[in-house]
């Protein structure tokens, strides 16, 4: 049976100490700052003991899911870009609302499934919640040795719709570039060219800093990406020419390539881009679709799926399979070839 004792310290802070005594098992205790968490822990722990799930590894009994989230955010998330950090932390915090108080030994596949069923978002979003959680558990298993196995691995991802492939045809691309070039925003045209030329995500592009750009050899390094790995990006052709010119008039109060009025923050191109898209009379097209354009142009210029994945920074081929129907084989120097074809001698 479980008992809960309330304790108020001299400073006025209240805690609740739970004590579980079941015949034939060691006494289990835990302390919480909220009565609701204390009651939840008591209920789940007592049930886990009766079902034979509680006494596993020492580490799994020692750490709660909240402990896992805290360490993951501290040690793992800094490798990702700022946007990805916020998204992953937000999703893990949502899971923590359901079972953050539970020790890892008591979190089962059914525990996670029950919480997952509260998600009302699209299948693609639900899939992201599951994958983010699974990655955190994998780290706890493989790197920290807090668990013997990942309880998420038995959960099936929802059936996802076919990936979006929206890219600009030659006429649309010409109209968009013309509208961007005529924009009152001096950075818009160059940023769109860089996005089309390299396939960089918007966050990666806006976070670029001059120390990471090598104009002499024609490449830049992305230190914080969506998948947490560094990536070398080729800068060639028209994009390279534009960056060279941009370097001549770079601001001295910041390392950012594209700073806003506040030199510590990148420029916001959302409204200028939307205006250019509308002026070019292009429908159903967002900034992220520039990345689809890069992948599609690479495929149509003969790049293999492995090469497209490497350019875009995907760890697996799964995300680039949507472009397979556009590819007719392998050619060397795919980025150089694609840039030369679509931009030519543009200036």
Beta strands, then each sheet from edge to edge (+ up, - down):
strand 1: 2-8
strand 2: 14-20
strand 3: 28-32
strand 4: 213-214
strand 5: 219-222
strand 6: 231-234
sheet 1: 1+ 2- 3+
sheet 2: 4+ 5- 6+
end
